[in-house]
């Protein structure tokens, strides 16, 4: 039986689940997220320990202003790294296409309110300063994630959103057979695991096909609890791919771990031949650069509004 996010038996805990969409007051149809965006700017930054609280407050203020004033252009959410590097922040900036980035730059360069948020003294009792003092030097880094495309493995559910015609690539939500209203995404997930991997150049197609097969199996078996979508890095490292593993809650990671140990996924996904004999044959283990598969667990940053809800 499939357990949905709204099922009364969907969680063993009564604790409210914090979702990234609680960071903005936008209506659901106004939000860009990992499911409907044409590209994602994935940004990482390290907070200095002594300024971590102020840095988080700055992030909340800035993304709220951007989201309110860039509706349909960009939606940004903030996440905390968990079981990894302390006080490391992650942001996903969801957009339709790179062409829209110029509108963000216009605001950054000329919007007085945006600049006020960036330069206001946020450290009056700690020597004064703004965001430039709160983050470790050289810790900011960005990557461009684009929904995986070109393999013709998409499902045909209608968008219901004419704006998606302007996407840089077909939106990732078409990768899954889960109905759109059942899918989890970066706005609605209670936790996310960002899994990255380097596909060997000679197996670039086979590696992506394995990625699709694996996520589709999980999406089918854990609908309402897990939604996995595949992206590739663009304007960056060749054949570097990412899965966004959206979890209804952190507890659903155990359901995925349990599924990985079943005979069904072992036979249908992991033991399946992935390479033609002309390439030496083999299963999924041959497709990726050794040690390149890495996971980062992220929880939506909990704002004061989310805490009160």
Order of alpha helices (4+ residues) and beta strands (2+ residues): beta-alpha-beta-beta-alpha-alpha-alpha-beta-beta-alpha-beta-beta-alpha-beta-alpha
